Amino acid sequence: MAELRFPGLSEDAARWLAHERDILAMGIDTPSIDRGRSTDFRAHVMLYAEDIAGFENLADLSGLPATGSYVIALPMKIAGGSGGPLRIAAFTPH
């Protein structure tokens, strides 16, 4: 883990999202919701305890409006796993 270097959510930021915003999921463009060197994965724990899904390694969401988009997330099922690779698509209604 020591070689991983990328930003992520702090536990406080995850708590704020969980308690101050009406969200069902959150996405991030890094390999993890937590920072690269995390060993306790507090952002994961905070969000998942509130039943908020986390989507990692997303790319270029700039074309989506701040509200009104729909996301379809299709994770690969992995027996006994807590997550897996994800195929994700977003669209905005007309």
N, C-alpha and C positions, 0 to 999 in steps of 0.2 A: 504494500500500500504506500510505502514511503515515496515511491517514484511517481505516483499519480498526482497531477497538478491541474485542477480545474475548480471553478467556483461552484457553490451550491447554496441552498437555503440554510439559514441558521434555524435552530429550534424555535427561537422567538418569531422569526418570519413565518415559519410553518404554523405556529400557534395563532398568529394574527390572521393568516389566511383561513384557518379552520374556524375561528370564532368571530371574525369581523366581516367576512365575505360569505355569500351564499354560493359556495362552489361545490361541485361534485367531483372535479378532477383538476389537476394542475399539470402543466407541461413545462419542460425545460430542455434546452438544447445541449446540455452536457450529458456525460455518461451516467450520472447519478443525480438524484435530488439533493443528496448531501455533498459537501465538498469532497474533493478527491482523496484527501488524507483522513477522512472520517473513519473512526473505528467503532463508534457507538451508534451511528446512523439515526441521530435524534430527529431529524426532519422526517425521515421515513416513519419512525415510530409515532410521531405526533400526528401526521396526516392519516396514516392507515388506521390509527386508533379511532379517528373520527370518520372512518369509512370513505375517505377521499382518495381516489385513484391517482397514481403518479405515472406520468408518461415521460420517458427519458429519450435523449438523442433525437429530439424533434428538430426540423430545419425550416427556416424561413416562413414564419407565421405572419410576416408583415403585410401580406395581402388580405388578411382577415380583419373584419371590423372588430372593435373592442367588445361589442355585444351582438347577439343575434346569430352567431355561427353554430353549426351542429358538427359534432365530432363523432366519427365512427371508429372505434378502437377494437381491433381484432387480434387479441394476444394468442400466441401459440400455447396450447395446453401442455404442461409438463407435469407429469404425475409426481405428486408430493412437493411441487415447487410453489414458491410464493409469488412468482412472476415469470416472465418469459419475453422473448422477442415479440415485437408488436408491429403489425401493419396498421397504419392510421391514415384516415382521410378526413378532410373537413370540407364543408360546403355552407353556403349562405342561401337562404330561401329568397325567391324573387318576390 
